[in-house]
Amino acid sequence: EAALSLLDGDCYEGYKLRSDKQREVVRLLAESDDPISDRELCAAADCTVAVLNTLTSHGVIAEYKRAVDRNPYKVDENAEQPGPLTLSDEQAAVCDTLRNFVDSGEPHAALLHGVTGSGKTAVMLSLISHILDKGKSAIVLLPEIALTPQSIAIFCARFGACVAVIHSGLSSGERYDAYERIRTGRARVVVGTRSAVFAPMQNLGAIIIDEEQEHTYKSDQNPKYRAHD
């Protein structure tokens, strides 16, 4: 009601709207059910930040800051959830071995060999589920050639907001937010290229290197390193 009276020419706390730009800002906010960012508001009202600052200083509008997670891989919470994993006897036997490695608390290494389409991804997903159930976290390294939206979607669909993705194609802000989610424990599954091995994981349960024979796991740029090591 106060906004409508301002638009009708009345005063608010002794202040009266002085320009069409100010009136447009107040009108847009009055008609919106949700907060509007300063950038969107300036664009919609065709005004500068100075107009917003003037209205804020007189108490006509209020400004507050809210953290926004810049995550291009957010999963739709309303999307259909994937069904339970069904493993063959051979896959289940492999998973049992890998789970025992994780549960032992000792360092172990294992090579999972199989041709394309033999079911290695299902074993990975089952192992990661076990790791998460144990309160631990996991890193999944993919070679550049395998880092496709379809590959990432497999992990995001099953583990949702628990997944953080790291690769060079992200903006600095997106990478910063991903690292913050990892550092604070909100993301417990990291999927990415070789640099993801440096993610600040908490209670790491396993590092999975997909297609480990690929040369892309070796960095020839400074700092030089091999992700395997």
C-alpha positions in Angstrom: 0.0 0.0 0.0 2.9 2.4 0.8 4.3 1.7 -2.7 1.0 2.4 -4.3 0.6 5.7 -2.4 4.1 6.7 -3.5 3.2 6.0 -7.1 0.1 8.2 -6.6 2.3 11.1 -5.6 2.2 10.8 -1.8 5.2 11.0 0.5 6.9 8.2 2.4 8.8 9.2 5.6 8.9 12.7 4.1 10.3 11.6 0.8 8.5 11.9 -2.6 9.4 10.2 -5.8 11.2 12.7 -8.0 11.5 11.1 -11.4 10.0 8.6 -13.8 13.0 6.3 -13.2 12.3 6.2 -9.5 8.6 5.5 -10.1 9.4 2.7 -12.5 11.7 1.0 -9.9 9.1 1.2 -7.2 6.4 -0.1 -9.6 8.5 -3.1 -10.7 9.2 -4.0 -7.1 5.6 -3.6 -6.0 4.4 -5.9 -8.8 7.0 -8.5 -8.2 6.4 -11.3 -5.7 10.2 -12.1 -5.4 13.3 -10.0 -4.8 15.0 -8.6 -7.9 18.8 -8.2 -8.3 20.1 -4.7 -8.7 21.4 -5.6 -12.2 18.0 -6.9 -13.3 16.2 -4.0 -11.8 18.4 -1.4 -13.5 17.9 -3.2 -16.8 14.2 -3.4 -16.4 13.8 0.2 -15.2 16.4 1.5 -17.7 18.2 3.3 -14.8 21.5 3.5 -13.1 22.6 2.1 -9.7 22.5 5.7 -8.5 18.7 5.7 -8.7 18.6 2.6 -6.5 21.1 4.1 -4.0 18.9 7.2 -3.6 15.8 5.2 -3.0 17.7 3.0 -0.5 19.1 5.9 1.4 15.6 7.3 1.9 14.2 3.9 3.1 11.9 3.6 0.1 13.5 0.2 -1.0 15.7 -2.2 0.9 18.9 -3.8 -0.2 20.3 -7.0 1.1 23.0 -9.5 0.0 22.4 -13.2 -0.7 24.9 -15.8 -1.6 24.2 -17.5 -5.0 25.8 -20.8 -5.8 27.1 -20.6 -9.3 26.7 -24.2 -10.3 26.0 -25.0 -14.0 25.3 -28.6 -13.1 22.4 -28.2 -10.7 20.0 -31.0 -10.8 16.2 -30.4 -11.1 14.9 -31.5 -7.7 11.6 -32.5 -9.4 13.3 -34.7 -12.0 12.6 -38.5 -11.8 15.2 -40.2 -9.6 17.2 -43.1 -11.1 16.2 -46.5 -9.9 18.3 -48.8 -7.7 21.4 -50.3 -9.3 21.2 -53.9 -10.4 24.6 -55.6 -10.6 25.5 -58.9 -12.2 27.2 -61.6 -10.1 30.6 -60.5 -11.5 30.0 -56.8 -10.8 28.8 -57.6 -7.3 31.9 -59.6 -6.5 34.1 -56.7 -7.8 32.1 -54.3 -5.6 32.5 -56.5 -2.5 36.3 -56.4 -3.0 36.4 -52.6 -3.5 34.1 -52.0 -0.5 36.4 -54.1 1.7 39.3 -52.0 0.6 37.4 -48.8 1.5 36.3 -50.2 4.9 39.7 -51.4 5.9 41.0 -47.8 6.4 44.3 -48.8 4.7 45.6 -47.6 1.4 44.8 -49.9 -1.5 44.9 -49.8 -5.3 42.8 -51.8 -7.8 42.6 -51.9 -11.5 39.1 -52.5 -12.9 39.4 -53.8 -16.4 36.7 -54.2 -19.0 35.7 -53.2 -22.5 33.4 -50.3 -23.2 29.8 -51.3 -22.2 30.9 -54.0 -19.8 29.4 -52.3 -16.7 32.3 -50.5 -15.1 30.2 -47.3 -14.5 27.7 -49.3 -12.5 30.5 -50.6 -10.3 31.8 -47.1 -9.8 28.3 -45.8 -8.8 27.7 -48.6 -6.4 31.1 -48.1 -4.8 30.5 -44.3 -4.4 27.1 -45.0 -2.8 28.8 -47.3 -0.3 31.4 -44.6 0.4 28.7 -42.0 1.0 26.8 -44.3 3.3 30.0 -44.6 5.3 30.2 -40.8 5.7 33.2 -40.5 3.4 33.7 -38.8 0.0 35.0 -39.7 -3.4 36.9 -38.1 -6.3 36.1 -39.3 -9.9 38.7 -38.2 -12.5 37.7 -38.3 -16.1 40.0 -37.7 -19.1 39.2 -34.6 -21.2 37.8 -36.7 -23.9 35.3 -38.4 -21.5 34.2 -35.1 -19.8 31.0 -34.8 -21.7 27.6 -33.5 -20.4 26.3 -37.1 -20.6 29.2 -38.4 -18.5 28.7 -35.8 -15.8 24.9 -36.2 -15.9 25.2 -39.8 -14.8 26.8 -38.8 -11.5 24.7 -35.7 -11.0 21.4 -37.6 -11.6 22.3 -40.3 -9.0 24.0 -38.1 -6.3 22.3 -34.7 -6.9 23.5 -31.7 -4.9 26.2 -33.9 -3.4 28.2 -33.6 -6.7 30.7 -30.8 -7.5 32.2 -30.6 -11.0 35.7 -29.2 -11.6 37.3 -28.5 -15.0 39.0 -25.7 -16.9 35.8 -24.8 -18.8 34.2 -23.3 -15.7 34.4 -19.6 -14.9 36.5 -18.5 -12.0 33.3 -17.8 -10.0 31.9 -21.3 -10.7 35.1 -23.0 -9.7 35.3 -20.9 -6.5 31.8 -21.9 -5.6 32.5 -25.6 -6.3 35.6 -25.5 -4.1 33.6 -23.8 -1.3 30.9 -26.5 -1.5 33.7 -29.2 -1.3 35.6 -27.4 1.5 32.5 -27.1 3.6 31.5 -30.7 3.1 28.3 -29.9 1.1 29.7 -31.7 -1.9 31.1 -35.1 -1.2 31.5 -36.4 -4.8 33.9 -34.5 -7.0 33.8 -35.2 -10.8 36.4 -33.5 -13.0 39.6 -33.6 -15.0 43.1 -34.2 -13.6 43.1 -30.9 -11.5 40.2 -32.2 -9.5 42.6 -34.4 -7.6 43.6 -31.3 -5.6 40.0 -30.8 -4.4 39.9 -30.1 -0.6 37.9 -33.2 0.2 36.9 -34.2 3.7 37.3 -37.8 4.8 38.3 -39.0 1.4 37.3 -42.7 0.8 38.4 -43.3 -2.8 39.9 -41.7 -5.9 38.6 -43.3 -9.1 40.5 -42.7 -12.3 38.4 -43.5 -15.3 40.3 -44.6 -18.5 43.5 -44.3 -16.5 45.6 -45.1 -19.5 44.9 -41.8 -21.1 47.8 -39.3 -21.5 45.7 -36.4 -20.3 46.3 -37.3 -16.7 49.8 -36.0 -17.1 50.3 -32.2 -16.9 53.1 -30.7 -19.0 52.4 -27.2 -17.8 53.6 -25.8 -14.5 53.0 -27.1 -12.0 53.9 -30.4 -13.7 52.3 -33.5 -12.1 50.8 -36.9 -12.9 47.3 -37.3 -11.5 48.0 -41.0 -10.9 50.8 -40.2 -8.4 
